[in-house]
Amino acid sequence: METKRLDNAALAAGISPSYINAHGKPQSIAAVTKQRLLNAMHRTTTVAKAAVNPLPNVQVFTHGKKMSLPVAGHGEFHWILTTEEGKQYQGQVKGGDTLSLPTKLPEGYHTLTLTRNGDRWHCRAIVAPVRCYEPQALKEGQKLWGACVQLYTLRSEKKLGDWRLRRPARDAAGNRSARRGVYWPQPDSCALSGQPGKRQPVQPLLAPLAERYLYRR
């Protein structure tokens, strides 16, 4: 009974029951971790009946495809969609119906707001491209060559460690003048994702490919 109460409290606080680990497999979150997170959030295991949120916090759409989402609850709402550029669309929708967004909505992070009797609910409406940017040369079957650079290994005539953000910008310009088609700077790394509960020092030379090799040995 205590375990079920803890699980329900964690879900109500937005704590996922599991996550995908470094091996690409689902891994459950331990009860002690859930309890510590609840304590840090000043939450208890007593779950109050939460009000129905008619909108999800975030909704992702694909540009060029139909954009609609269900509206939970009952009654009539007034909706306002504000784009990144500040352009607004608005209308009325009833709880239980599907809200269709403008078909020509541009890519970006937009804000959808429902209002009723002084109450407001917000949803981040993200319109993503069909795929990541692909150079035209690759679309035509050509090959590109360039450099994959670890920022921590960069140095200049005046500095032995010149890995700040303005250095990659200069290198990218030189990369372009040398007719290279790719410049891939490796950012200043992060802790080992396979040990989320253990604090790690910075791993500047542990690129993602090397990390995958490390876990598969």
Backbone bond lengths (Angstrom), bond angles and torsions (degrees), N, CA, C in turn:
res aa  C-N    CA-C-N  psi(-1)  N-CA   C-N-CA  omega(-1)  CA-C   N-CA-C  phi
1 M - - - 1.460 - - 1.523 110.67 -
2 E 1.329 116.41 -42.48 1.455 121.00 179.33 1.524 111.02 -63.80
3 T 1.346 116.14 -39.65 1.462 120.11 179.09 1.522 111.23 -63.67
4 K 1.327 116.65 -42.50 1.458 120.63 179.67 1.519 110.83 -64.58
5 R 1.336 116.43 -39.74 1.458 120.27 179.34 1.531 110.69 -64.52
6 L 1.336 115.87 -39.55 1.464 120.64 178.56 1.527 110.69 -65.80
7 D 1.332 116.86 -43.29 1.468 120.82 179.21 1.525 111.41 -61.89
8 N 1.340 116.47 -42.72 1.463 120.32 179.90 1.524 111.46 -65.75
9 A 1.340 116.04 -39.30 1.465 119.92 179.08 1.525 110.65 -66.12
10 A 1.334 116.24 -38.58 1.463 120.29 178.94 1.526 110.95 -65.08
11 L 1.329 116.84 -43.38 1.463 120.45 178.51 1.525 111.06 -63.13
12 A 1.335 116.27 -41.19 1.465 120.15 179.65 1.521 111.80 -64.37
13 A 1.337 116.58 -28.19 1.467 121.07 179.63 1.523 112.04 -87.43
14 G 1.330 117.28 -1.07 1.459 120.28 179.15 1.511 114.13 88.48
15 I 1.333 117.57 17.31 1.466 121.78 179.78 1.525 108.82 -91.88
16 S 1.307 116.99 119.37 1.462 121.43 -178.17 1.529 110.58 -69.12
17 P 1.324 118.59 144.06 1.465 120.46 178.72 1.522 113.81 -73.17
18 S 1.333 117.64 -14.59 1.462 120.40 -179.18 1.520 109.57 -156.74
19 Y 1.339 115.49 171.97 1.461 121.62 177.12 1.522 108.18 -150.71
20 I 1.322 116.40 166.52 1.461 121.69 178.19 1.521 107.92 -91.72
21 N 1.336 117.12 119.83 1.461 120.65 -176.26 1.528 111.58 -82.74
22 A 1.330 116.05 -175.09 1.466 121.51 -175.77 1.524 112.60 -64.82
23 H 1.328 117.70 -18.47 1.461 121.59 179.49 1.533 111.74 -90.71
24 G 1.348 116.65 2.03 1.449 120.30 -179.83 1.508 113.98 79.13
25 K 1.339 117.43 17.83 1.461 121.60 -178.48 1.529 110.06 -116.42
26 P 1.357 117.45 148.27 1.468 119.96 178.52 1.524 111.03 -67.68
27 Q 1.309 115.99 139.99 1.461 121.62 179.73 1.522 109.02 -135.38
28 S 1.324 116.38 129.45 1.459 121.42 -178.42 1.521 111.10 -72.00
29 I 1.318 115.68 149.62 1.461 121.43 176.50 1.520 108.32 -89.43
30 A 1.323 116.73 128.64 1.458 122.12 -176.38 1.524 111.03 -65.23
31 A 1.331 115.38 151.77 1.464 120.75 179.72 1.520 111.65 -60.46
32 V 1.344 116.60 -38.37 1.466 119.44 -179.15 1.528 110.76 -65.36
33 T 1.341 116.90 -34.02 1.464 120.43 177.55 1.525 110.72 -68.16
34 K 1.330 116.33 -42.74 1.465 119.92 177.62 1.522 110.75 -60.23
35 Q 1.344 116.36 -43.11 1.457 120.06 -178.84 1.526 111.37 -64.52
36 R 1.331 116.50 -41.08 1.467 119.81 178.99 1.526 111.30 -65.04
37 L 1.327 116.79 -39.16 1.460 119.98 178.06 1.526 111.02 -65.46
38 L 1.325 116.61 -41.60 1.461 120.29 177.84 1.521 111.03 -63.48
39 N 1.338 115.93 -40.24 1.465 119.72 178.61 1.528 110.77 -63.53
40 A 1.344 115.94 -41.88 1.467 119.78 179.71 1.524 111.54 -65.16
41 M 1.337 115.89 -28.61 1.467 120.73 179.58 1.525 111.95 -91.15
42 H 1.358 115.64 1.78 1.471 121.72 -178.47 1.527 110.98 58.84
43 R 1.324 114.98 41.26 1.463 121.01 178.06 1.512 109.34 -108.81
44 T 1.322 116.97 153.75 1.456 122.02 176.95 1.520 108.96 -109.69
45 T 1.327 115.81 174.37 1.462 120.22 178.69 1.519 111.72 -84.77
46 T 1.327 117.40 1.36 1.459 121.37 175.63 1.520 108.69 -87.71
47 V 1.303 116.20 115.34 1.460 121.16 -174.95 1.518 110.02 -96.65
48 A 1.328 115.20 118.89 1.457 119.71 175.48 1.527 109.17 -82.47
49 K 1.305 115.87 152.86 1.455 120.13 179.00 1.517 109.29 -67.23
50 A 1.309 116.22 116.64 1.459 120.41 -174.46 1.526 111.07 -86.02
51 A 1.324 115.09 146.89 1.457 120.12 176.68 1.526 109.25 -70.45
52 V 1.323 115.32 147.17 1.459 120.10 -178.19 1.524 109.26 -73.43
53 N 1.336 115.80 126.05 1.459 120.68 174.93 1.523 107.45 -91.61
54 P 1.312 118.39 117.03 1.473 119.67 -175.74 1.520 114.19 -69.10
55 L 1.343 117.36 -14.89 1.458 121.18 -177.98 1.519 110.98 -125.67
56 P 1.337 118.00 148.50 1.471 119.71 170.26 1.523 109.32 -70.72
57 N 1.318 116.92 156.84 1.465 119.76 178.91 1.526 111.72 -65.48
58 V 1.344 115.45 -36.82 1.466 121.14 -179.21 1.524 108.98 -138.77
59 Q 1.313 116.70 138.79 1.461 121.44 175.06 1.525 108.18 -136.20
60 V 1.337 116.21 127.76 1.464 121.24 -177.80 1.527 109.64 -105.89
61 F 1.312 115.75 130.80 1.462 122.31 178.04 1.526 109.42 -120.28
62 T 1.328 115.47 160.21 1.463 121.30 176.35 1.517 109.24 -103.91
63 H 1.314 115.96 129.08 1.464 120.97 -177.27 1.526 110.76 -59.90
64 G 1.313 115.64 134.07 1.460 120.84 178.90 1.508 113.98 92.73
65 K 1.332 117.42 -10.53 1.461 121.07 179.07 1.531 110.11 -106.96
66 K 1.321 116.09 165.99 1.457 121.08 -179.17 1.523 110.19 -61.32
67 M 1.327 116.36 133.00 1.463 121.66 -178.15 1.521 109.37 -116.48
68 S 1.313 116.39 109.27 1.459 121.26 179.00 1.516 109.04 -149.73
69 L 1.322 116.43 155.25 1.457 120.93 177.54 1.520 108.79 -149.74
70 P 1.346 117.00 147.08 1.462 120.55 -179.79 1.524 111.39 -74.22
71 V 1.316 115.78 146.80 1.467 122.10 176.76 1.522 107.89 -110.32
72 A 1.329 116.86 118.71 1.462 121.57 -178.44 1.528 110.38 -82.18
73 G 1.330 115.40 170.56 1.458 120.15 177.22 1.512 113.04 90.76
74 H 1.328 115.11 -166.95 1.460 121.64 -178.45 1.523 109.29 -132.33
75 G 1.308 115.19 164.57 1.454 119.51 178.46 1.514 112.29 88.32
76 E 1.327 114.94 -177.76 1.461 120.72 -176.42 1.522 110.94 -105.51
77 F 1.334 116.03 136.77 1.461 123.10 -179.93 1.528 109.48 -117.46
78 H 1.314 114.64 153.43 1.463 120.97 169.76 1.520 107.03 -104.33
79 W 1.327 117.65 129.17 1.462 120.01 -178.12 1.527 110.84 -115.54
80 I 1.331 115.01 145.38 1.464 123.06 175.98 1.521 108.01 -132.67
81 L 1.310 116.75 125.75 1.459 122.10 176.22 1.527 108.28 -109.77
82 T 1.339 116.46 119.88 1.462 122.13 -179.83 1.516 108.89 -111.59
83 T 1.324 117.12 121.10 1.462 121.00 -178.99 1.524 110.40 -80.60
84 E 1.332 115.59 172.15 1.461 120.49 177.25 1.526 111.43 -57.93
85 E 1.319 116.71 -33.77 1.466 121.06 -177.48 1.522 112.49 -81.85
86 G 1.349 116.62 -4.62 1.456 120.14 179.12 1.514 115.00 95.53
87 K 1.329 117.83 -2.24 1.458 120.78 178.00 1.521 109.40 -72.05
88 Q 1.340 116.61 141.51 1.458 120.53 -175.64 1.531 112.01 -120.73
89 Y 1.337 113.84 142.90 1.455 122.83 170.74 1.523 106.18 -123.90
90 Q 1.329 117.79 148.49 1.456 119.46 -179.90 1.511 111.23 -151.60
91 G 1.344 114.40 164.28 1.447 120.11 -179.29 1.516 110.76 178.58
92 Q 1.329 116.24 -168.14 1.463 122.98 -179.90 1.529 108.93 -118.29
93 V 1.331 116.22 148.11 1.458 121.68 177.05 1.523 108.66 -150.59
94 K 1.310 117.26 147.64 1.457 122.32 179.48 1.526 110.34 -101.80
95 G 1.324 115.79 146.91 1.451 120.39 175.94 1.514 111.05 -60.99
96 G 1.331 116.64 135.50 1.453 121.53 -176.18 1.511 113.03 95.62
97 D 1.343 117.06 -13.48 1.460 120.89 177.99 1.526 110.49 -94.08
98 T 1.319 115.32 173.60 1.464 121.62 177.24 1.520 109.50 -103.55
99 L 1.321 115.83 130.20 1.461 121.53 179.23 1.524 109.21 -93.86
100 S 1.323 116.27 118.95 1.464 121.28 178.11 1.522 109.14 -96.19
101 L 1.326 116.39 125.29 1.455 121.86 179.94 1.523 110.10 -88.47
102 P 1.331 118.13 162.18 1.470 121.06 179.23 1.524 111.92 -54.47
103 T 1.318 116.64 134.90 1.470 120.72 -175.55 1.523 112.72 -69.77
104 K 1.329 117.86 -26.23 1.464 121.29 -178.34 1.526 112.18 -97.86
105 L 1.312 116.88 26.72 1.461 120.56 179.44 1.526 109.23 -64.47
106 P 1.333 118.76 127.51 1.470 120.67 -176.89 1.518 112.37 -73.41
107 E 1.316 116.21 164.57 1.458 120.80 175.29 1.528 109.55 -63.98
108 G 1.333 115.73 145.63 1.459 118.82 178.68 1.515 112.08 145.95
109 Y 1.334 114.28 -175.24 1.459 122.56 179.72 1.531 108.01 -105.24
110 H 1.313 116.23 105.77 1.453 121.66 -176.64 1.536 109.85 -109.08
111 T 1.328 116.51 166.58 1.462 121.43 -177.54 1.522 109.98 -121.92
112 L 1.334 115.37 122.84 1.460 121.89 176.45 1.526 108.38 -106.07
113 T 1.317 116.84 128.38 1.465 121.65 -177.50 1.520 110.11 -126.31
114 L 1.337 116.35 130.35 1.462 122.32 172.46 1.523 108.33 -105.71
115 T 1.316 117.21 139.70 1.464 121.45 177.00 1.524 109.46 -132.30
116 R 1.358 113.88 146.49 1.462 120.05 174.93 1.519 108.64 -164.71
117 N 1.310 116.53 123.41 1.467 122.32 177.61 1.524 112.71 51.98
118 G 1.319 116.50 40.82 1.460 120.17 177.74 1.513 114.77 86.25
119 D 1.336 118.23 -9.78 1.469 121.58 177.83 1.526 109.62 -89.16
120 R 1.348 115.02 148.90 1.464 120.72 -179.61 1.532 110.38 -132.73
121 W 1.328 115.62 141.77 1.456 121.95 174.57 1.526 107.67 -133.00
122 H 1.319 115.75 138.18 1.466 120.28 -175.15 1.527 110.90 -119.48
123 C 1.306 115.55 148.01 1.468 122.82 176.20 1.525 108.12 -139.37
124 R 1.332 116.39 129.90 1.463 121.00 174.84 1.525 107.91 -82.75
125 A 1.316 116.36 110.55 1.464 121.66 -179.16 1.523 108.83 -96.21
126 I 1.324 115.95 108.37 1.462 121.69 -176.82 1.528 109.03 -101.05
127 V 1.305 116.27 121.80 1.465 121.26 176.28 1.524 107.49 -105.19
128 A 1.324 115.72 109.78 1.466 121.71 -175.23 1.523 110.67 -102.50
129 P 1.330 117.32 153.21 1.472 120.13 175.59 1.520 110.72 -68.27
130 V 1.304 116.21 163.00 1.468 120.61 -179.83 1.520 110.76 -60.36
131 R 1.337 117.62 -36.52 1.453 122.16 178.02 1.523 108.66 -152.80
132 C 1.319 116.08 169.90 1.456 120.87 177.96 1.535 110.05 -66.68
133 Y 1.317 115.27 162.93 1.463 120.66 -179.47 1.526 110.40 -60.44
134 E 1.311 115.73 135.32 1.463 122.06 177.88 1.524 108.68 -129.93
135 P 1.331 118.38 122.32 1.467 120.50 179.62 1.528 111.19 -56.69
136 Q 1.305 115.65 147.16 1.456 121.08 -178.14 1.523 111.48 -59.56
137 A 1.337 116.63 -34.22 1.466 119.89 -179.66 1.525 111.25 -60.93
138 L 1.327 117.25 -40.39 1.463 120.28 179.08 1.523 111.08 -69.24
139 K 1.318 116.84 -35.20 1.462 119.57 177.30 1.525 111.13 -62.16
140 E 1.334 115.74 -31.01 1.465 120.71 -178.95 1.521 112.57 -89.33
141 G 1.339 117.05 8.29 1.454 120.52 177.05 1.510 115.01 84.78
142 Q 1.332 117.72 6.65 1.455 120.30 178.49 1.526 110.57 -81.49
143 K 1.329 115.63 170.21 1.456 121.44 178.67 1.525 109.86 -114.78
144 L 1.330 115.34 146.34 1.458 121.43 177.86 1.523 109.48 -119.49
145 W 1.305 116.96 152.29 1.457 120.60 176.75 1.524 108.22 -131.37
146 G 1.318 115.75 156.53 1.455 119.56 -178.83 1.511 111.05 -176.49
147 A 1.328 116.06 -152.72 1.467 121.48 -173.84 1.520 110.61 -125.69
148 C 1.335 115.76 139.07 1.462 123.10 170.67 1.530 106.26 -109.53
149 V 1.323 117.26 114.73 1.461 121.46 -168.35 1.519 111.32 -117.45
150 Q 1.336 116.21 131.89 1.462 121.71 170.26 1.528 108.02 -83.79
151 L 1.324 117.58 119.20 1.461 120.45 -175.61 1.522 112.42 -58.32
152 Y 1.319 117.20 -34.91 1.460 120.22 -177.06 1.526 112.67 -70.54
153 T 1.323 117.04 -15.51 1.465 119.03 -179.32 1.526 112.39 -92.98
154 L 1.321 117.70 -5.87 1.462 120.23 -177.81 1.528 111.19 -74.42
155 R 1.301 116.02 143.25 1.461 120.92 174.16 1.523 109.01 -149.77
156 S 1.307 115.66 158.24 1.460 121.02 -179.27 1.521 109.21 -123.15
157 E 1.318 116.68 -177.15 1.463 120.43 180.00 1.525 111.68 -65.52
158 K 1.328 117.19 -27.87 1.457 121.02 -177.05 1.523 113.44 -102.17
159 K 1.326 117.55 -18.35 1.465 120.28 -176.33 1.526 109.81 -132.84
160 L 1.346 114.93 133.55 1.463 119.18 177.12 1.523 110.85 -76.13
161 G 1.324 116.37 -27.50 1.460 120.24 178.22 1.509 110.02 -128.07
162 D 1.304 117.52 89.89 1.465 121.94 -175.87 1.518 108.44 -115.74
163 W 1.333 116.61 73.39 1.458 120.25 -174.01 1.525 112.07 -110.22
164 R 1.327 117.54 16.67 1.459 119.81 179.91 1.526 111.09 -69.15
165 L 1.315 115.55 168.34 1.462 119.59 -171.18 1.522 113.13 -63.07
166 R 1.345 117.95 -28.98 1.461 117.99 -178.64 1.525 111.95 -73.19
167 R 1.337 117.60 -21.86 1.464 119.77 178.48 1.527 111.52 -68.04
168 P 1.343 119.68 -48.30 1.469 118.51 176.89 1.522 113.06 -57.68
169 A 1.344 117.44 -31.16 1.467 119.43 178.29 1.520 110.51 -64.60
170 R 1.336 116.73 -41.58 1.465 119.85 177.99 1.524 110.60 -66.74
171 D 1.336 115.86 -41.59 1.458 119.46 179.99 1.530 111.32 -64.38
172 A 1.324 116.15 -36.56 1.461 119.48 179.75 1.520 110.63 -63.35
173 A 1.340 116.24 -38.38 1.465 119.91 177.72 1.523 110.65 -64.52
174 G 1.339 117.14 -42.78 1.458 120.17 176.93 1.505 111.79 -66.29
175 N 1.322 116.07 -35.76 1.454 121.49 177.51 1.529 110.47 -60.98
176 R 1.325 116.07 -40.17 1.462 120.96 -179.70 1.520 111.23 -68.86
177 S 1.346 116.37 -39.87 1.461 119.27 -179.38 1.524 111.51 -67.14
178 A 1.339 117.20 -24.63 1.462 121.04 178.11 1.528 111.88 -86.78
179 R 1.347 115.47 8.18 1.467 122.54 177.69 1.525 112.55 64.22
180 R 1.320 115.85 29.83 1.466 118.67 171.57 1.527 108.11 -84.54
181 G 1.316 115.78 144.62 1.459 119.05 -177.12 1.508 114.49 -96.45
182 V 1.346 117.87 -11.10 1.462 121.24 -175.70 1.519 109.61 -135.14
183 Y 1.326 116.38 136.36 1.466 121.62 171.13 1.521 106.85 -135.66
184 W 1.321 116.58 110.93 1.466 121.92 -173.67 1.524 109.33 -117.24
185 P 1.333 118.36 96.15 1.466 120.32 176.73 1.517 110.42 -81.82
186 Q 1.324 116.04 129.44 1.459 121.28 177.02 1.529 108.15 -83.70
187 P 1.333 119.94 117.87 1.468 121.70 -176.89 1.522 112.62 -64.37
188 D 1.322 114.25 175.99 1.459 118.93 -172.19 1.514 112.86 -75.75
189 S 1.294 117.39 41.57 1.451 126.28 164.76 1.515 114.25 55.78
190 C 1.324 115.25 -175.19 1.459 122.15 179.66 1.514 107.45 -157.25
191 A 1.316 116.10 177.49 1.459 119.95 179.16 1.527 110.21 -71.02
192 L 1.317 116.32 164.68 1.462 121.16 178.51 1.520 109.74 -63.46
193 S 1.330 117.19 121.15 1.459 120.19 -178.15 1.519 112.47 -70.68
194 G 1.316 118.00 -16.18 1.455 120.56 179.48 1.510 113.87 -77.91
195 Q 1.335 117.72 -8.16 1.462 121.57 179.70 1.528 108.85 -130.34
196 P 1.344 117.78 69.22 1.464 120.44 -173.80 1.513 113.89 -65.66
197 G 1.331 117.95 -23.46 1.452 120.01 -178.67 1.507 114.14 -90.70
198 K 1.321 117.64 -2.39 1.464 121.46 -176.24 1.516 110.14 -113.66
199 R 1.323 115.51 126.38 1.465 119.22 178.69 1.517 109.88 -69.63
200 Q 1.330 115.55 136.58 1.454 120.85 -176.50 1.524 110.40 -125.38
201 P 1.310 118.09 146.24 1.464 119.19 171.05 1.524 109.46 -71.38
202 V 1.304 116.90 167.37 1.463 120.48 178.29 1.522 109.58 -63.24
203 Q 1.318 116.83 137.65 1.460 122.60 -179.49 1.524 108.29 -113.41
204 P 1.331 119.83 76.74 1.465 120.77 -170.67 1.514 115.55 -64.25
205 L 1.331 118.08 -26.57 1.461 119.48 -175.94 1.517 112.78 -104.18
206 L 1.334 116.99 9.07 1.457 120.32 -177.96 1.521 108.94 -96.88
207 A 1.312 116.17 84.11 1.459 121.63 -179.76 1.526 109.43 -71.43
208 P 1.352 117.51 160.53 1.459 119.75 -179.97 1.516 114.25 -54.81
209 L 1.339 118.48 -39.05 1.463 119.93 179.96 1.519 110.73 -65.31
210 A 1.335 116.50 -40.49 1.455 120.03 178.30 1.518 110.43 -66.45
211 E 1.331 116.20 -35.02 1.454 120.07 179.79 1.522 110.64 -65.95
212 R 1.331 117.07 -41.83 1.460 120.31 177.99 1.526 110.37 -62.69
213 Y 1.333 117.59 -39.38 1.453 121.48 178.05 1.519 110.30 -64.87
214 L 1.334 116.38 -38.83 1.460 120.90 -179.20 1.516 111.23 -61.08
215 Y 1.342 116.62 -42.43 1.455 119.98 -176.46 1.526 112.65 -77.44
216 R 1.316 117.56 -21.16 1.466 119.80 -175.80 1.517 113.01 -94.68
217 R 1.319 118.04 -4.76 1.464 119.48 -178.24 1.522 110.36 -67.18
